[in-house]
Amino acid sequence: MILLAKTYYGLEGCLARELIELGADNIEIGNRAVTFEGDLRLLYKANLQLHTALRILKPLMTFKASSADDVYDKLRKFDFTTVMKVNSTFIINETVNSETMHNSQFVKYRAKDALVDFFSERYNKRPNVSVQNPDICFDLHVSHDTVTLSLDASGDSLHLRGWRVDQTVAPVSEVLAAGMIRITGWHGEKDFIDPMCGSGTLLIEAALIALNMAPCLYRRHFAFEKWNDFDAELFEEIYNDDSAEVEFEHHIYGYDIDAKAVAIANRNIKSAGLTKYITVQQRSVSDFTASEEPAIMVTNPPYGKRIVTDDMFDLYRSLGSALKHRFIDNTAWVISSDKSLLAAISMKPSAKYKLINGALECEFCRYEIFAGKRNDYVREKKSKEGEEVKKPEKNHVKINGFAKIEEANKKESFKKKNRSERAKFFKSKRKDKAKRNSHSTSKKTE
């Protein structure tokens, strides 16, 4: 079946790579979306395991329309009994970008009329709209004169992972945080640091990536669980399969000047079951000191829009000073919507990526910190890159410019767990792993 995954602007490439790793076929990158083909298993895995997807859609029909009434007429021809029952509740979420259909609410209203009238004519009964926990979620997308009606397989946005118990002001989206980390290329091969961690979003997403854990394990519900063709046994098998998880031998550090933020971050980290891998302390940027181990820094400092400090330029100057004097031979990534604030870091970024955080256009900048002159550093780096000969890994093959990771081992079958038991199951599993690691360490010490 043809599926579509939505994401944020600038993360389309990251999402496409993730889909290839899951085994998707015929991947095509679009604007804030990636289309692909796969079966029911892939649809479930995409919702559960993709770090950079906002929602997964299953297109039902695409047609041309120039008005809201055209939308009504075309939708009346669709057989809605294939996806829902007359007593099902539903909701239609719309995105309208059209030169002839200016009122998105009216387009949505006419789409709802088409669905209701379809059932009223056949059964003399009508399904009801439900904003809270509907049985079926529809997505109506209008781009100029092209209209697509899809089933929303996710329901709530996939950035709602399920682990967050509290948040600070203006936290970065979990999906954007994961995308930022994947852009850096970090997968857990060294320490990770966020000196302005807020509620800990970047820290937790980093841990999930390093451990290769499915980011939506803690969600209570996906919309596809109410579909007519939902395969509960298949989903439980996928849900309980942790054979792809890996060990993380380094550590993640978070700092924030606000004691309340530190407390919130620690509560979220505990909720996610990741306290073993993440340490958060109260500390200002000016007091930042890196460990002796190699590390990468990824941070989302205030931009002066929703969060304002006493002196924003001092904050960025302090960050630049900390990087130049206490983060040598490492790489830092900083996102901000204000170019003048980024300039206050007083370092030239070696790369820039355009991303959108909320409604703000941002630059995600990479800074390579080195001792001595930049020209010498660049010359030495190029020389090393020229000497290295990369050998292709046996389990990687080139497909459409991306690396497709073949499954090396067959998935094991795991005992089914009821949905009400999931949180307890994964919490106990994390504890069991921690005990085994502790036992193994004590044996080595002896």
Summary of the structure (lengths in Angstrom):
residues: 446
radius of gyration: 24.1
end to end distance: 55.6
largest distance: 79.6
contacts: 1366
relative contact order: 0.11
helix: 36%
strand: 22%
